[in-house]
């Protein structure tokens, strides 16, 4: 082999090694047109094709990688969207479930409130009729006792009759409380003082006597804020709760009466939904066996009781509690379990202070001076009672049986005061009667009397100029003070 061929073979081997090691730019110099030159050109063309093919393959791989990365990014984003959508769907389902539960709870509370309202209307109607019946029992003893000697044998039976009448009137008052809207005077009160007064009362001593194994404890907040309310009604609420708590304990146990200030900065969901505000809370707890879930839904309904009717209760106790709290713009929460039950009553607080001013009132302090009073009432016995009481107090009375008669009478006559029944059937009611009267006598003084609750019609009559509102059955002192106050105004 010639030297030239030997050198070409070396160059070919060297070029092959270069290309195999990745030097795709290596080329053999072509110095001739003979076979060796042709082989060199073929080698260089092969190297060109290989370089191009590898470059295209590399570009394809890079494009494939780019597409794969893009696809992975798309999959990642889509997966994130699906995860987010799934979470949102789960949250939406949870929100919907909670909304449905809240709606169901609201509907149940609304149905309960509507049921209580209907029962209240029934109780109020019964109370109105009973008050008219009781008026004679409550009112006539006052008149009879004024004329009886102190040593009369009839004095004690008549006093007993009067006391029975007052007890019956107290039950009717419970019915009126159930009816809601009871006319009550709201004054600043301190719950701790009401608790102290109750714990030294005859009612408490009687309860303790019948439940000797139950210990009553107190845990009151010395810095408790005042509330605006009716002392009589709040005291009745406390008495009913303590009585129920004591009877819920079988054997030895404890009842705890607590008070505390509580600021609610977000609504609380309980038996009642407690709105935002400042409250004085009255709590009564027992360590009895608790209230069943079935009974819990109905505990505040009138006559829903586990007690023996007529012996340990009237079935109105918790109904009175519910309605008094509602009437005071408050809330009730009840928690119960196998370790006992707690009633928490939320009353809105006031910064006003209670007044300790009390008067000892004598009959001569509210006697009249011959002023003329027109009595308007559809019940004859009520007209007779009112007439006799006012005559006894030194007033002159006239009486008519309905609003139309009153209007006709006052077209021809004048009176110093009208004692006006609010509900009269048939015919116009007290508000419409007074509205017609003030067109005849614009400054006519009047007192509204009713055996029912203080309704919107009562308030409308008072806006027209009518004075005080008093509840039946009336007593000598109550009617005397009311008439005296309105006449002097």
Helices and strands as residue ranges (DSSP letters): H 3-20, H 35-147, H 154-178, E 187-189, H 191-198, H 202-210, E 214-219, E 226-229, H 231-247, E 253-264, E 268-269, E 273-274, E 277-286, H 293-296, H 317-327, E 331-337, E 340-350, G 363-366, E 372-376, H 380-392, E 396-400, H 403-412, E 417-421, H 430-440, E 446-450, H 456-464, E 469-471, H 476-488
